[in-house]
Amino acid sequence: MKRIRAINILVVLALLLLSVSVVSAAGPTGSWVTGIACQNLNTTTQALVTFQFYQEGISTPALSFADTIAAGGSKNYYTPSSPAGLPAPFSGSLTVSSDQPVTCNANLQSTGTGTALSPYRYGTASALDSTQAGTTMYVPQVDRLTGSWESYIAVQNAGSAAETFTVHYYDRTTGLEITSAAETWTIDPNSSKVVYPELNTHLPAQWYGGAVITGTQPKAVIVTTYNTGADSKTSQFQVYDGFASGSKTLNIPRIVRRYYGFNSGLTIQNVGSVDTTVTFNMKFKDGSTYSWTSANIKAKASLLLYATNIPQINAVDGLAMNLRTGSGTVTANAAGASIVGIVNIDNRGTAADNNNGTVPAENIGKGASSGMGIMGTETFKVFFSQVNKHAGGLFTGGVIVANTTATAGTCTFTFAGQPASVSATVPTANAAGNVVLPASGQIAFSLLNVTALPNGFNASVTATCTQKVFGVSNWSVDTGTGKLGDSYVENNGYNQ
């Protein structure tokens, strides 16, 4: 097989714990499994894919598994049953090789039953391809004992030789490294190591800030931040991918404020060597625009914002609630500055965030994280490897596509395994399936409202646009199901 594409999926704790209890000095407790979704980006040729699973700390595959994915199609795998032959328990990393371009994501999920004391806990990590893994990786936000919140950092060696890597932690305000807290570990190729800041006694209690992972081999990195999970209201489980590089400008595909109980958080990490301010420009669904500039951010420092604490967008509260969602950019203003960033979203069940109405029980405790788009990597086409409509009778998702230009355009959405006629039933689409993409704005819709799409759909979606875009997808349990916890995931689309 000609190896055209190698993708590294690093999902540790739960890739892939096969329904066994986790016994660890750190990390979230419970029993965990993983779902994997892969999409063939070639619409004319079947993909032959090979999955190789590596236990943490072991460089020999625990399982190699080959499969095919139809042209333009996608497949889902659920580790307790598919692929067969994976040892139990298993906790480690995965590489996916293919003779056609593919993209994948992995859903980390507890085996909670969706009750108040056994809540759902879901998070999603995107696969990192060879261009997204780096010898140096940046993670904007890591938590240690911040109230009831913790984080872990999972690092996979995506190179061809063993390496010793170091995790450097930086004060979020001064940008100075906490040198005594630096941690050094050794990993073999394709293997992985999970780093738990909560065990690092050289970090202050109640600490949160950015980190940088350095070494000699390309690495895939994810960060998971999680609440205690003691009940459905503390079930938040949020995952994002690390960054191999930054840019002067980032795209924010989605930001919400007091949106049916949800609020966004924005975290910016200054990964360059110069101090800088950053300017945010936002456009909400009603067309209103907002701009503000931050105070100075020291080199290697992080800026953390919560939507309701940003006075420059207070006017958003006066909009109809369905309009309190938007997109935008953040730009570093100093010459030579470089930044990366993530968007967090959560629902704390506060009536004030829901027009003083009661927040549905299924929404309280939901949370997710996704990466801001690195300007320069935007494209006319973005792939979402897994979105759903009443999947299993419970889960429904949507897609958000953000225009990175000041020129309006259109997008057409196609759904794996479905006839082209489905595209015309996307909300606001014309007969040809084209949906207006506002200048510097976004298209956002739930698959629940794609009328020709059958219930049970759980596959990939592709957006093809006339302007360059970034995108995110999401899904969670439907309101009214009575299933509690953090079933909400938000995942970056793949640009090609």
C-alpha positions as CSV (number, residue, x, y, z in Angstrom):
1,M,0.0,0.0,0.0
2,K,1.3,3.4,-0.9
3,R,1.2,5.4,2.2
4,I,-0.1,8.8,1.2
5,R,-1.4,10.1,4.5
6,A,-0.7,9.4,8.1
7,I,-2.9,10.7,10.8
8,N,-2.1,10.6,14.5
9,I,-5.1,10.4,16.8
10,L,-4.1,10.8,20.4
11,V,-6.9,10.1,22.8
12,V,-5.7,9.0,26.1
13,L,-8.2,8.0,28.8
14,A,-10.4,6.7,26.9
15,L,-8.7,5.7,23.7
16,L,-9.6,3.2,24.5
17,L,-10.7,1.9,27.9
18,L,-13.0,-1.0,27.3
19,S,-15.6,-0.5,30.0
20,V,-13.3,-1.0,32.9
21,S,-12.8,1.1,36.0
22,V,-9.8,3.5,35.9
23,V,-7.5,3.1,38.9
24,S,-5.1,6.0,38.8
25,A,-3.5,8.5,41.1
26,A,-4.9,11.2,38.8
27,G,-7.3,11.9,36.0
28,P,-11.1,11.6,35.9
29,T,-12.5,8.6,37.5
30,G,-15.0,6.1,36.0
31,S,-15.2,3.7,33.1
32,W,-14.4,5.0,29.6
33,V,-14.8,3.9,26.0
34,T,-14.1,5.6,22.6
35,G,-15.9,6.1,19.4
36,I,-13.9,6.8,16.2
37,A,-15.2,8.3,13.0
38,C,-13.2,8.5,9.8
39,Q,-14.2,10.3,6.5
40,N,-12.8,9.5,3.1
41,L,-12.1,12.9,1.5
42,N,-11.8,11.4,-2.0
43,T,-15.2,11.4,-3.6
44,T,-14.3,9.1,-6.5
45,T,-12.0,6.4,-4.9
46,Q,-12.4,4.0,-2.1
47,A,-9.9,4.4,0.8
48,L,-8.0,1.5,2.3
49,V,-7.2,2.5,5.9
50,T,-5.0,0.8,8.5
51,F,-5.5,1.5,12.2
52,Q,-2.7,0.8,14.6
53,F,-3.4,0.9,18.4
54,Y,-0.5,1.5,20.9
55,Q,-0.8,1.0,24.6
56,E,0.6,3.9,26.6
57,G,4.4,3.5,26.9
58,I,4.6,0.7,24.4
59,S,5.8,1.2,20.8
60,T,4.6,-2.2,19.4
61,P,1.0,-2.1,18.2
62,A,-1.5,-3.9,20.4
63,L,-3.7,-4.2,17.3
64,S,-3.4,-3.5,13.6
65,F,-6.7,-3.4,11.8
66,A,-7.4,-2.7,8.1
67,D,-10.7,-1.6,6.6
68,T,-12.2,0.3,3.6
69,I,-14.2,3.5,3.4
70,A,-16.4,4.2,0.4
71,A,-15.6,7.1,-1.8
72,G,-16.9,10.3,-0.2
73,G,-18.2,8.2,2.7
74,S,-17.4,7.7,6.4
75,K,-17.4,4.9,9.0
76,N,-17.8,4.8,12.7
77,Y,-16.1,2.4,15.2
78,Y,-17.0,1.8,18.8
79,T,-14.1,0.3,20.8
80,P,-16.0,-2.1,23.0
81,S,-17.0,-4.0,19.9
82,S,-15.2,-2.6,16.9
83,P,-12.5,-3.2,15.8
84,A,-12.5,-6.7,17.3
85,G,-9.3,-7.9,19.0
86,L,-8.3,-4.8,21.0
87,P,-7.1,-5.9,24.4
88,A,-9.0,-4.8,27.5
89,P,-8.1,-2.7,29.4
90,F,-6.5,-0.4,26.8
91,S,-5.4,3.2,27.2
92,G,-3.1,4.6,24.5
93,S,-2.8,6.2,21.1
94,L,-3.8,5.4,17.5
95,T,-2.4,6.1,14.1
96,V,-4.4,5.9,10.9
97,S,-2.8,5.4,7.5
98,S,-4.6,5.5,4.2
99,D,-4.0,5.3,0.5
100,Q,-6.5,8.2,0.1
101,P,-6.8,11.4,2.1
102,V,-8.9,10.9,5.3
103,T,-9.8,12.7,8.4
104,C,-10.9,11.3,11.7
105,N,-12.1,12.2,15.2
106,A,-12.3,10.2,18.4
107,N,-15.1,10.6,21.0
108,L,-14.0,10.0,24.6
109,Q,-17.0,9.0,26.6
110,S,-17.7,7.6,30.0
111,T,-20.1,4.7,30.5
112,G,-22.4,6.9,32.6
113,T,-26.1,6.2,32.0
114,G,-27.3,9.8,31.9
115,T,-28.7,10.1,35.4
116,A,-27.9,12.8,37.9
117,L,-25.4,10.6,39.8
118,S,-24.2,8.7,36.7
119,P,-24.0,11.5,34.1
120,Y,-22.9,11.3,30.5
121,R,-19.4,12.7,29.9
122,Y,-18.3,13.2,26.3
123,G,-15.4,15.0,24.6
124,T,-14.0,14.9,21.1
125,A,-10.5,15.2,19.8
126,S,-9.6,15.7,16.1
127,A,-6.9,13.6,14.4
128,L,-3.7,15.5,13.8
129,D,-2.1,14.9,10.4
130,S,1.6,15.3,9.7
131,T,1.3,19.0,9.1
132,Q,-0.4,19.6,12.5
133,A,2.1,17.6,14.6
134,G,5.2,19.6,15.6
135,T,8.4,19.3,17.5
136,T,7.1,22.2,19.6
137,M,3.4,22.2,20.6
138,Y,1.5,25.0,22.3
139,V,-1.5,24.5,24.7
140,P,-3.2,27.8,25.7
141,Q,-5.0,26.6,28.8
142,V,-4.1,24.0,31.5
143,D,-5.8,23.9,34.9
144,R,-4.5,22.6,38.2
145,L,-6.8,22.5,41.2
146,T,-8.8,25.5,40.0
147,G,-11.8,24.9,42.2
148,S,-13.2,21.5,41.1
149,W,-11.4,21.6,37.7
150,E,-8.3,19.7,36.5
151,S,-6.5,19.1,33.2
152,Y,-4.3,16.4,31.7
153,I,-1.9,16.7,28.7
154,A,-1.6,13.7,26.4
155,V,1.5,13.6,24.2
156,Q,2.1,11.1,21.4
157,N,5.4,10.7,19.6
158,A,4.5,11.0,15.9
159,G,8.1,10.7,14.8
160,S,10.4,7.8,13.8
161,A,12.7,7.8,16.8
162,A,12.4,7.8,20.6
163,E,12.6,11.2,22.2
164,T,12.7,13.0,25.5
165,F,10.2,15.8,25.6
166,T,9.7,18.5,28.2
167,V,6.5,20.3,29.4
168,H,7.1,23.9,30.2
169,Y,4.5,25.8,32.3
170,Y,4.1,29.6,32.1
171,D,2.5,32.1,34.4
172,R,-0.6,33.5,32.6
173,T,0.1,37.1,33.6
174,T,3.9,37.5,33.5
175,G,4.7,35.0,30.8
176,L,7.6,33.7,33.0
177,E,8.3,30.0,33.1
178,I,7.8,28.2,36.4
179,T,11.1,26.5,35.9
180,S,10.8,24.2,38.9
181,A,7.6,22.8,37.4
182,A,9.1,21.7,34.1
183,E,8.6,17.9,33.5
184,T,10.7,15.7,31.3
185,W,9.5,12.3,29.9
186,T,10.7,9.8,27.3
187,I,8.4,8.1,24.7
188,D,9.0,5.7,21.9
189,P,7.6,6.3,18.4
190,N,3.8,6.1,18.2
191,S,3.6,5.6,21.9
192,S,2.2,8.2,24.3
193,K,2.5,9.7,27.7
194,V,-0.2,11.3,29.8
195,V,1.0,14.2,32.0
196,Y,-1.1,15.2,35.0
197,P,-0.4,18.7,36.3
198,E,-2.3,17.9,39.5
199,L,0.6,15.7,40.5
200,N,3.1,18.5,39.9
201,T,3.7,20.0,43.3
202,H,5.9,22.7,41.9
203,L,2.8,24.3,40.3
204,P,0.8,26.5,42.6
205,A,-2.6,25.3,43.8
206,Q,-5.4,27.1,42.0
207,W,-3.1,27.5,39.0
208,Y,-4.1,27.9,35.3
209,G,-2.1,29.1,32.4
210,G,-0.4,28.0,29.2
211,A,2.2,25.4,28.5
212,V,4.7,24.5,25.7
213,I,5.8,21.0,24.9
214,T,9.3,20.8,23.3
215,G,11.4,17.9,22.0
216,T,13.1,16.6,18.8
217,Q,10.3,14.6,17.2
218,P,6.9,15.7,15.9
219,K,4.3,15.2,18.5
220,A,0.5,15.1,18.6
221,V,-1.0,16.7,21.7
222,I,-4.4,17.0,23.3
223,V,-5.5,18.7,26.5
224,T,-8.5,17.6,28.5
225,T,-10.0,19.8,31.2
226,Y,-12.7,18.2,33.4
227,N,-14.9,18.9,36.4
228,T,-15.3,16.4,39.2
229,G,-18.1,14.5,37.6
230,A,-19.7,13.9,41.0
231,D,-23.1,14.7,39.4
232,S,-24.6,15.9,36.2
233,K,-24.0,19.6,37.1
234,T,-20.2,19.0,37.4
235,S,-19.9,16.6,34.5
236,Q,-18.0,19.0,32.1
237,F,-15.4,17.1,30.0
238,Q,-13.7,19.4,27.5
239,V,-11.0,18.4,24.9
240,Y,-8.9,20.4,22.5
241,D,-5.9,19.7,20.2
242,G,-2.5,21.4,20.7
243,F,-1.0,23.7,18.1
244,A,2.3,23.3,16.2
245,S,2.4,27.0,15.3
246,G,0.6,30.3,15.7
247,S,-0.3,33.2,13.5
248,K,-0.9,36.9,13.7
249,T,-4.6,36.5,13.2
250,L,-6.9,33.7,14.4
251,N,-10.5,32.9,13.3
252,I,-13.1,32.3,15.9
253,P,-15.8,30.2,14.2
254,R,-18.3,30.6,17.0
255,I,-18.8,32.7,20.1
256,V,-22.0,32.8,22.2
257,R,-23.2,34.9,25.0
258,R,-26.3,34.1,27.2
259,Y,-27.4,31.8,24.5
260,Y,-30.0,29.4,25.9
261,G,-27.8,29.1,29.0
262,F,-24.5,28.8,27.2
263,N,-21.6,31.1,27.3
264,S,-18.2,31.1,25.5
265,G,-14.8,31.5,27.0
266,L,-11.8,32.7,24.9
267,T,-8.2,31.9,25.7
268,I,-5.3,33.4,23.8
269,Q,-1.7,32.3,24.2
270,N,1.1,34.6,23.1
271,V,3.5,32.0,21.6
272,G,5.9,34.6,20.2
273,S,8.9,36.4,21.7
274,V,7.3,39.9,21.8
275,D,4.6,41.4,24.0
276,T,1.4,42.3,22.2
277,T,-2.1,43.5,22.6
278,V,-4.8,41.7,20.6
279,T,-7.9,43.1,18.9
280,F,-11.1,41.1,18.7
281,N,-13.7,41.8,15.9
282,M,-17.0,40.0,16.2
283,K,-20.1,39.8,14.1
284,F,-23.3,38.3,15.5
285,K,-26.2,36.7,13.7
286,D,-28.2,39.9,13.5
287,G,-25.3,41.6,11.7
288,S,-24.2,43.7,14.7
289,T,-20.4,44.1,15.0
290,Y,-18.2,44.7,18.0
291,S,-14.5,45.4,18.4
292,W,-12.2,45.8,21.4
293,T,-8.5,45.7,22.1
294,S,-7.0,43.9,25.1
295,A,-4.4,45.0,27.5
296,N,-0.8,44.0,26.9
297,I,-0.1,40.2,26.9
298,K,3.4,39.3,27.8
299,A,5.3,36.8,25.6
300,K,4.4,33.2,26.6
301,A,1.5,34.5,28.7
302,S,-2.2,33.7,28.3
303,L,-5.3,35.9,28.2
304,L,-8.5,34.2,29.5
305,L,-11.9,35.8,28.9
306,Y,-15.5,34.7,29.7
307,A,-18.2,36.1,27.5
308,T,-20.3,37.7,30.2
309,N,-17.3,39.5,31.6
310,I,-16.5,41.3,28.3
311,P,-18.3,44.6,28.6
312,Q,-17.6,45.5,25.0
313,I,-20.3,43.0,23.9
314,N,-22.9,43.8,26.6
315,A,-25.3,44.9,23.9
316,V,-25.6,41.3,22.8
317,D,-27.8,40.7,25.8
318,G,-30.5,42.9,24.1
319,L,-30.7,40.6,21.1
320,A,-33.3,37.9,20.7
321,M,-31.7,34.8,22.2
322,N,-31.4,33.0,18.9
323,L,-29.3,35.8,17.6
324,R,-26.7,35.8,20.4
325,T,-24.2,33.7,18.4
326,G,-21.5,34.9,16.1
327,S,-18.0,34.6,14.7
328,G,-15.0,36.7,14.4
329,T,-11.2,37.2,14.5
330,V,-8.5,38.1,17.0
331,T,-5.4,39.8,15.7
332,A,-2.0,40.3,17.5
333,N,-1.0,44.0,17.0
334,A,2.7,43.9,17.7
335,A,5.1,43.4,14.8
336,G,6.3,39.8,14.7
337,A,3.7,38.6,17.3
338,S,2.2,35.1,17.0
339,I,-0.8,33.7,18.9
340,V,-2.9,30.6,19.3
341,G,-6.3,30.2,20.9
342,I,-9.2,28.1,22.0
343,V,-12.9,28.6,22.5
344,N,-14.6,27.0,25.5
345,I,-18.4,26.8,25.8
346,D,-20.4,25.7,28.9
347,N,-23.8,25.8,30.5
348,R,-23.9,26.5,34.2
349,G,-27.7,26.4,34.4
350,T,-28.0,30.1,35.2
351,A,-31.5,31.5,34.5
352,A,-29.9,34.9,33.7
353,D,-28.2,33.3,30.7
354,N,-31.5,32.0,29.4
355,N,-33.7,35.2,29.5
356,N,-34.4,34.4,33.2
357,G,-36.1,31.2,32.2
358,T,-35.4,27.7,33.5
359,V,-32.5,26.0,31.7
360,P,-33.5,22.5,30.6
361,A,-32.0,19.9,32.8
362,E,-30.3,18.1,29.9
363,N,-28.3,21.3,29.2
364,I,-26.9,21.9,32.7
365,G,-23.3,20.8,33.0
366,K,-22.6,20.6,29.3
367,G,-19.2,21.9,28.1
368,A,-16.8,21.7,25.1
369,S,-13.6,23.2,23.7
370,S,-12.4,23.7,20.1
371,G,-9.4,25.5,18.5
372,M,-9.4,28.8,16.8
373,G,-8.5,28.6,13.2
374,I,-4.9,29.5,12.2
375,M,-5.2,32.1,9.4
376,G,-3.4,30.9,6.3
377,T,-4.9,27.4,6.6
378,E,-8.5,28.3,5.7
379,T,-9.8,26.7,2.5
380,F,-12.9,26.6,0.3
381,K,-13.9,23.2,1.6
382,V,-14.2,21.9,5.2
383,F,-15.0,18.3,6.3
384,F,-16.9,17.3,9.4
385,S,-16.2,13.6,10.0
386,Q,-19.2,13.0,12.3
387,V,-22.5,14.8,12.7
388,N,-25.8,13.2,13.6
389,K,-29.6,13.5,13.6
390,H,-31.5,11.6,16.3
391,A,-28.7,9.0,16.3
392,G,-29.7,6.2,18.6
393,G,-32.9,8.2,19.1
394,L,-30.9,10.6,21.4
395,F,-28.2,12.6,19.7
396,T,-28.4,15.5,17.3
397,G,-25.8,17.9,16.0
398,G,-25.1,20.8,13.8
399,V,-22.4,22.6,11.8
400,I,-21.1,26.1,11.8
401,V,-19.1,27.5,8.9
402,A,-17.4,30.9,9.3
403,N,-16.5,33.2,6.4
404,T,-12.9,34.4,6.8
405,T,-13.3,37.1,4.2
406,A,-15.3,40.4,4.0
407,T,-17.0,39.2,0.8
408,A,-20.3,37.3,0.9
409,G,-20.5,33.9,-0.8
410,T,-22.4,30.6,-0.7
411,C,-21.8,27.1,0.6
412,T,-23.3,23.8,-0.4
413,F,-23.5,20.9,2.2
414,T,-23.4,17.3,1.2
415,F,-24.2,14.4,3.5
416,A,-22.4,11.0,3.3
417,G,-24.5,8.3,1.8
418,Q,-27.4,10.6,1.1
419,P,-28.7,11.8,-2.3
420,A,-27.7,15.3,-3.5
421,S,-31.3,16.4,-3.1
422,V,-30.8,16.5,0.7
423,S,-28.6,19.6,0.2
424,A,-31.6,21.7,-0.9
425,T,-33.4,21.1,2.4
426,V,-30.6,22.7,4.5
427,P,-32.2,25.8,6.1
428,T,-32.3,28.8,3.7
429,A,-30.8,26.8,0.8
430,N,-32.0,27.4,-2.7
431,A,-33.1,24.7,-5.1
432,A,-29.5,24.0,-6.1
433,G,-28.5,23.6,-2.4
434,N,-26.6,26.9,-2.1
435,V,-26.8,28.7,1.3
436,V,-25.8,32.3,1.6
437,L,-22.6,32.8,3.5
438,P,-22.6,36.4,4.9
439,A,-19.5,38.6,4.6
440,S,-17.4,38.0,7.8
441,G,-20.3,36.0,9.1
442,Q,-21.4,32.4,9.5
443,I,-23.8,29.7,8.5
444,A,-25.1,27.7,11.4
445,F,-27.8,25.0,11.4
446,S,-28.9,21.9,13.3
447,L,-29.3,18.7,11.3
448,L,-32.7,18.4,13.0
449,N,-33.8,21.1,10.5
450,V,-32.5,19.4,7.4
451,T,-35.9,18.0,6.5
452,A,-34.8,15.4,3.9
453,L,-32.1,13.9,6.1
454,P,-33.4,10.7,7.8
455,N,-33.4,10.2,11.5
456,G,-30.5,8.0,12.6
457,F,-28.0,9.8,10.3
458,N,-24.6,9.5,12.0
459,A,-21.9,10.2,9.4
460,S,-19.8,12.9,7.7
461,V,-20.8,16.3,6.3
462,T,-18.9,18.3,3.8
463,A,-19.2,22.1,3.2
464,T,-18.0,23.4,-0.2
465,C,-18.0,27.2,-0.3
466,T,-17.1,30.1,-2.7
467,Q,-15.1,31.9,0.0
468,K,-12.5,30.5,2.3
469,V,-13.9,29.2,5.6
470,F,-13.2,27.5,8.9
471,G,-15.8,25.4,10.6
472,V,-16.9,23.5,13.7
473,S,-19.5,20.8,14.3
474,N,-21.3,19.8,17.5
475,W,-23.8,17.3,18.9
476,S,-25.5,16.4,22.2
477,V,-28.6,14.7,23.5
478,D,-31.9,16.1,22.4
479,T,-33.8,18.2,24.9
480,G,-36.6,16.2,26.5
481,T,-34.7,12.9,26.6
482,G,-34.2,13.1,30.3
483,K,-30.5,12.2,29.8
484,L,-28.3,14.3,32.1
485,G,-24.6,15.3,32.0
486,D,-22.1,16.6,29.5
487,S,-23.2,15.0,26.2
488,Y,-22.1,18.1,24.3
489,V,-19.1,18.0,22.0
490,E,-17.7,20.6,19.6
491,N,-15.1,19.5,17.0
492,N,-13.0,21.5,14.5
493,G,-13.7,20.8,10.9
494,Y,-10.8,19.7,8.7
495,N,-9.7,22.1,5.9
496,Q,-8.5,20.9,2.6
